Amino acid sequence: MTSGVKLKDRDTHVFIDASNIRSACLKSCNFNIDFTKLYTYLNNKYPNLKEVGYYEGIARNDGKKQLIFDQLDRTGYSVRALRRRTYTNPAVMKNFKCRHCGERNRIEVLHQEIVMKSNVDVFLTAEMLKVAYESTTPTHIVIFTCDGDYAEAIRVAVRNENVVVTVVGTPFIQELEKNALSVRLRELRRELPEQYHLNNIEDIKDSVRVDEETGAVNIGEEVTPQ
């Protein structure tokens, strides 16, 4: 059991669910992440930093985002890009009978919706569990996300007693149905008090946010490189 080893002394692997944490910060905390600043922060905070994985989808022929990924790669990130695929959710129709005239009608209750998905959470989970499984030394896994779907993977990761997991997310805001910290990630603190930590990204906001006044460059979807 390596629970007595300080986090800063552990081999550290960082996994960033980029779209999730970026959107959560914008909607829950009202700030943009500057990913160059974030990398610098992580590199300074963790002396034994092994890798910072950046996970995000990209549409076919999206040259603008590919340039962003190239810049992230030069910054030091290990960019894990997945091709986004287009899915069509069909319209939902409903039949009803008018109670006044008896005429039967058919109406559209949900419009057809075209969505793009890349399932980077599956990619991130697979690589995170590989690190956890192969760990033979005290290891610290850091995940930037608010997505509760990672809860099960975290439970599996900490079966290796060498592994401690920290999730960095936004504060829990009950009024937000999306882009808020998952209840499942909060509940893990009671279940795994020694091997799981939950940190508030607002605590490091001043170190990682885009400086709008000075025009600092943000690497990401919401603010494009200058």
VOPAGU-2260 file (C-alpha; in pm, 1 decimal, decimal comma):
REM VOPAGU-2260
SITE   aa  ch    i         X         Y         Z
SITE  MET   A    0       0,0       0,0       0,0
SITE  THR   A    1     148,2     339,9    -101,8
SITE  SER   A    2    -113,1     570,9      50,2
SITE  GLY   A    3     153,6     748,4     258,0
SITE  VAL   A    4     342,1     876,5     -49,4
SITE  LYS   A    5     278,5    1244,5    -119,3
SITE  LEU   A    6     106,6    1328,4    -447,2
SITE  LYS   A    7     395,2    1547,1    -564,7
SITE  ASP   A    8     635,8    1254,1    -523,2
SITE  ARG   A    9     430,8    1016,8    -739,2
SITE  ASP   A   10     465,0     953,7   -1110,8
SITE  THR   A   11     188,7    1174,1   -1251,4
SITE  HIS   A   12     -21,3    1111,7   -1561,9
SITE  VAL   A   13    -275,6    1375,9   -1664,6
SITE  PHE   A   14    -580,1    1309,4   -1884,0
SITE  ILE   A   15    -784,8    1603,5   -2014,8
SITE  ASP   A   16   -1137,3    1559,1   -2153,9
SITE  ALA   A   17   -1095,6    1888,3   -2336,9
SITE  SER   A   18   -1444,0    1961,9   -2469,6
SITE  ASN   A   19   -1605,2    1862,4   -2141,7
SITE  ILE   A   20   -1388,8    2068,3   -1908,3
SITE  ARG   A   21   -1376,8    2367,9   -2144,1
SITE  SER   A   22   -1754,3    2382,5   -2175,8
SITE  ALA   A   23   -1801,7    2329,2   -1801,0
SITE  CYS   A   24   -1566,2    2615,0   -1715,3
SITE  LEU   A   25   -1746,2    2849,0   -1952,6
SITE  LYS   A   26   -2096,0    2765,3   -1834,0
SITE  SER   A   27   -2032,0    2701,3   -1464,8
SITE  CYS   A   28   -1740,3    2932,9   -1385,6
SITE  ASN   A   29   -1749,1    3189,4   -1666,8
SITE  PHE   A   30   -1388,4    3161,1   -1778,7
SITE  ASN   A   31   -1192,2    3018,9   -2070,2
SITE  ILE   A   32    -902,7    2780,7   -2017,8
SITE  ASP   A   33    -570,5    2881,3   -2170,9
SITE  PHE   A   34    -421,5    2540,1   -2241,3
SITE  THR   A   35     -69,9    2676,0   -2274,8
SITE  LYS   A   36     -97,2    2815,0   -1922,2
SITE  LEU   A   37    -251,6    2489,4   -1802,5
SITE  TYR   A   38      41,5    2288,1   -1933,0
SITE  THR   A   39     287,6    2523,2   -1764,2
SITE  TYR   A   40      92,0    2494,9   -1438,4
SITE  LEU   A   41      94,2    2114,2   -1450,3
SITE  ASN   A   42     461,9    2099,8   -1539,9
SITE  ASN   A   43     547,5    2320,2   -1241,0
SITE  LYS   A   44     313,8    2148,0    -996,7
SITE  TYR   A   45     416,7    1787,8   -1057,9
SITE  PRO   A   46     793,9    1720,4   -1054,3
SITE  ASN   A   47     740,6    1364,6   -1181,0
SITE  LEU   A   48     500,0    1454,4   -1461,9
SITE  LYS   A   49     513,7    1176,7   -1720,5
SITE  GLU   A   50     252,8    1282,5   -1975,0
SITE  VAL   A   51     -35,6    1521,3   -2030,5
SITE  GLY   A   52    -292,8    1368,6   -2263,7
SITE  TYR   A   53    -532,9    1602,5   -2444,7
SITE  TYR   A   54    -844,2    1422,5   -2574,2
SITE  GLU   A   55   -1080,0    1585,5   -2823,0
SITE  GLY   A   56   -1275,2    1509,3   -3137,3
SITE  ILE   A   57   -1208,8    1664,2   -3475,4
SITE  ALA   A   58   -1431,7    1680,5   -3782,5
SITE  ARG   A   59   -1303,3    1564,7   -4118,7
SITE  ASN   A   60   -1112,0    1836,6   -4303,9
SITE  ASP   A   61   -1110,5    2070,3   -4002,4
SITE  GLY   A   62    -783,2    2239,1   -4083,6
SITE  LYS   A   63    -828,3    2511,1   -3823,8
SITE  LYS   A   64    -855,5    2265,2   -3537,9
SITE  GLN   A   65    -567,6    2059,3   -3676,4
SITE  LEU   A   66    -346,7    2369,3   -3650,9
SITE  ILE   A   67    -458,2    2403,6   -3288,5
SITE  PHE   A   68    -369,4    2039,2   -3223,5
SITE  ASP   A   69     -28,1    2093,7   -3382,1
SITE  GLN   A   70      29,7    2386,9   -3147,7
SITE  LEU   A   71     -76,6    2178,1   -2849,4
SITE  ASP   A   72     169,5    1911,2   -2954,9
SITE  ARG   A   73     451,3    2167,6   -2967,8
SITE  THR   A   74     350,0    2291,0   -2622,4
SITE  GLY   A   75     412,4    1944,8   -2480,4
SITE  TYR   A   76      72,5    1775,2   -2483,0
SITE  SER   A   77      17,3    1425,2   -2614,8
SITE  VAL   A   78    -276,9    1500,2   -2841,7
SITE  ARG   A   79    -528,2    1217,8   -2870,6
SITE  ALA   A   80    -766,1    1316,6   -3149,0
SITE  LEU   A   81   -1062,3    1110,2   -3263,0
SITE  ARG   A   82   -1254,1    1166,0   -3583,5
SITE  ARG   A   83   -1601,7    1301,9   -3516,5
SITE  ARG   A   84   -1884,2    1113,2   -3682,5
SITE  THR   A   85   -2221,8    1252,8   -3773,1
SITE  TYR   A   86   -2537,2    1092,6   -3635,8
SITE  THR   A   87   -2895,6    1180,6   -3715,1
SITE  ASN   A   88   -3156,4    1150,4   -3444,2
SITE  PRO   A   89   -3485,8    1107,0   -3631,6
SITE  ALA   A   90   -3787,3    1322,1   -3566,9
SITE  VAL   A   91   -4039,8    1183,7   -3319,0
SITE  MET   A   92   -4401,6    1190,8   -3432,9
SITE  LYS   A   93   -4715,6    1142,0   -3225,0
SITE  ASN   A   94   -5071,2    1061,9   -3329,4
SITE  PHE   A   95   -5360,9    1213,5   -3142,4
SITE  LYS   A   96   -5733,5    1249,1   -3180,4
SITE  CYS   A   97   -5901,5    1585,2   -3136,8
SITE  ARG   A   98   -6150,7    1556,4   -2850,9
SITE  HIS   A   99   -6373,7    1821,9   -3006,5
SITE  CYS   A  100   -6406,5    1715,1   -3371,3
SITE  GLY   A  101   -6277,9    1360,1   -3356,6
SITE  GLU   A  102   -6026,2    1421,8   -3635,9
SITE  ARG   A  103   -5699,7    1230,1   -3613,0
SITE  ASN   A  104   -5378,3    1430,2   -3642,7
SITE  ARG   A  105   -5008,6    1355,0   -3652,4
SITE  ILE   A  106   -4761,8    1607,2   -3513,5
SITE  GLU   A  107   -4385,2    1628,5   -3467,7
SITE  VAL   A  108   -4300,0    1641,5   -3096,5
SITE  LEU   A  109   -3920,9    1628,5   -3140,9
SITE  HIS   A  110   -3740,9    1771,7   -3441,6
SITE  GLN   A  111   -3481,0    1578,9   -3633,0
SITE  GLU   A  112   -3139,1    1653,6   -3487,6
SITE  ILE   A  113   -2795,3    1610,8   -3639,1
SITE  VAL   A  114   -2521,3    1560,3   -3380,4
SITE  MET   A  115   -2148,7    1494,2   -3397,7
SITE  LYS   A  116   -1981,4    1252,3   -3157,9
SITE  SER   A  117   -1628,5    1125,4   -3117,7
SITE  ASN   A  118   -1651,6     921,9   -2794,1
SITE  VAL   A  119   -1320,8    1050,8   -2659,2
SITE  ASP   A  120   -1431,5     941,0   -2312,2
SITE  VAL   A  121   -1390,1     577,8   -2420,0
SITE  PHE   A  122   -1044,7     653,6   -2562,6
SITE  LEU   A  123    -940,8     837,9   -2245,5
SITE  THR   A  124   -1073,6     561,7   -2020,3
SITE  ALA   A  125    -885,3     290,8   -2208,3
SITE  GLU   A  126    -554,1     473,5   -2184,8
SITE  MET   A  127    -607,7     573,3   -1822,8
SITE  LEU   A  128    -681,6     213,8   -1721,2
SITE  LYS   A  129    -372,7      95,4   -1909,1
SITE  VAL   A  130    -158,9     330,1   -1697,0
SITE  ALA   A  131    -333,2     211,9   -1380,5
SITE  TYR   A  132    -297,1    -156,6   -1467,4
SITE  GLU   A  133      73,1    -130,5   -1553,8
SITE  SER   A  134     168,7      84,6   -1255,1
SITE  THR   A  135     432,0     -73,0   -1029,9
SITE  THR   A  136     536,4     250,0    -853,8
SITE  PRO   A  137     334,6     514,9    -664,5
SITE  THR   A  138     124,5     675,8    -937,2
SITE  HIS   A  139    -104,5     976,9    -947,4
SITE  ILE   A  140    -367,4     992,6   -1222,4
SITE  VAL   A  141    -527,1    1334,4   -1277,6
SITE  ILE   A  142    -842,7    1367,5   -1488,5
SITE  PHE   A  143    -984,2    1703,4   -1595,6
SITE  THR   A  144   -1357,6    1641,0   -1640,0
SITE  CYS   A  145   -1704,6    1678,2   -1491,4
SITE  ASP   A  146   -1837,3    1362,1   -1657,1
SITE  GLY   A  147   -1973,2    1102,2   -1416,9
SITE  ASP   A  148   -1918,9     826,8   -1672,9
SITE  TYR   A  149   -1559,4     806,4   -1550,3
SITE  ALA   A  150   -1666,9     699,3   -1201,8
SITE  GLU   A  151   -1663,6     326,2   -1279,7
SITE  ALA   A  152   -1324,1     350,0   -1448,4
SITE  ILE   A  153   -1183,8     525,3   -1141,4
SITE  ARG   A  154   -1313,4     245,2    -918,4
SITE  VAL   A  155   -1128,5      -4,3   -1136,7
SITE  ALA   A  156    -809,3     205,0   -1153,5
SITE  VAL   A  157    -765,7     223,8    -776,7
SITE  ARG   A  158    -782,6    -153,7    -738,4
SITE  ASN   A  159    -411,1    -117,9    -797,0
SITE  GLU   A  160    -294,5       0,7    -456,2
SITE  ASN   A  161     -16,9     202,2    -620,1
SITE  VAL   A  162    -270,9     433,7    -781,8
SITE  VAL   A  163    -435,3     750,5    -652,5
SITE  VAL   A  164    -680,9     942,9    -872,5
SITE  THR   A  165    -765,1    1312,9    -866,5
SITE  VAL   A  166   -1051,3    1461,4   -1066,4
SITE  VAL   A  167   -1032,2    1833,0   -1140,7
SITE  GLY   A  168   -1375,2    1973,3   -1224,4
SITE  THR   A  169   -1606,9    2265,5   -1175,9
SITE  PRO   A  170   -1818,5    2319,4    -862,9
SITE  PHE   A  171   -2139,5    2120,7    -831,8
SITE  ILE   A  172   -2433,6    2338,0    -938,6
SITE  GLN   A  173   -2765,7    2161,3    -897,5
SITE  GLU   A  174   -2953,9    2401,5   -1124,8
SITE  LEU   A  175   -2738,4    2308,3   -1424,6
SITE  GLU   A  176   -2855,6    1995,3   -1601,1
SITE  LYS   A  177   -2543,5    1983,5   -1817,9
SITE  ASN   A  178   -2185,2    2100,9   -1787,6
SITE  ALA   A  179   -2188,3    2068,8   -1410,9
SITE  LEU   A  180   -1992,1    1834,4   -1189,5
SITE  SER   A  181   -2151,1    1489,9   -1180,8
SITE  VAL   A  182   -2304,9    1366,3    -857,3
SITE  ARG   A  183   -2128,9    1034,0    -914,7
SITE  LEU   A  184   -1789,0    1202,2    -899,7
SITE  ARG   A  185   -1885,1    1372,1    -574,3
SITE  GLU   A  186   -2007,7    1051,3    -415,7
SITE  LEU   A  187   -1677,8     874,7    -485,2
SITE  ARG   A  188   -1514,8    1079,4    -208,5
SITE  ARG   A  189   -1709,6     884,9      54,3
SITE  GLU   A  190   -1648,6     553,2    -114,2
SITE  LEU   A  191   -1274,5     599,4    -178,2
SITE  PRO   A  192   -1149,3     840,2      90,0
SITE  GLU   A  193    -781,2     747,0      55,4
SITE  GLN   A  194    -736,2     688,2    -316,8
SITE  TYR   A  195    -962,4     952,2    -468,0
SITE  HIS   A  196    -950,6    1331,5    -454,9
SITE  LEU   A  197   -1182,8    1592,2    -605,8
SITE  ASN   A  198   -1042,2    1937,7    -679,5
SITE  ASN   A  199   -1217,8    2256,4    -786,1
SITE  ILE   A  200   -1071,1    2407,7   -1102,4
SITE  GLU   A  201   -1171,1    2751,8    -975,8
SITE  ASP   A  202    -891,1    2718,3    -720,5
SITE  ILE   A  203    -639,0    2745,7   -1004,9
SITE  LYS   A  204    -841,8    2980,9   -1224,9
SITE  ASP   A  205    -594,1    3268,1   -1203,3
SITE  SER   A  206    -314,9    3040,7   -1324,2
SITE  VAL   A  207    -494,2    2882,5   -1619,9
SITE  ARG   A  208    -756,1    3120,3   -1756,8
SITE  VAL   A  209    -735,3    3328,9   -2070,2
SITE  ASP   A  210    -635,9    3685,0   -1988,5
SITE  GLU   A  211    -886,9    3879,2   -2197,1
SITE  GLU   A  212    -736,3    4217,7   -2109,8
SITE  THR   A  213    -388,7    4140,2   -2235,3
SITE  GLY   A  214    -509,9    3926,1   -2523,7
SITE  ALA   A  215    -340,5    3608,0   -2410,4
SITE  VAL   A  216    -377,0    3328,6   -2661,1
SITE  ASN   A  217    -606,6    3041,0   -2571,9
SITE  ILE   A  218    -570,4    2703,3   -2740,5
SITE  GLY   A  219    -916,2    2560,3   -2781,0
SITE  GLU   A  220   -1251,5    2589,8   -2951,1
SITE  GLU   A  221   -1395,9    2893,3   -2779,1
SITE  VAL   A  222   -1108,9    3137,4   -2836,3
SITE  THR   A  223    -903,0    3098,2   -3149,1
SITE  PRO   A  224    -528,3    3154,2   -3172,1
SITE  GLN   A  225    -418,3    3506,4   -3259,3
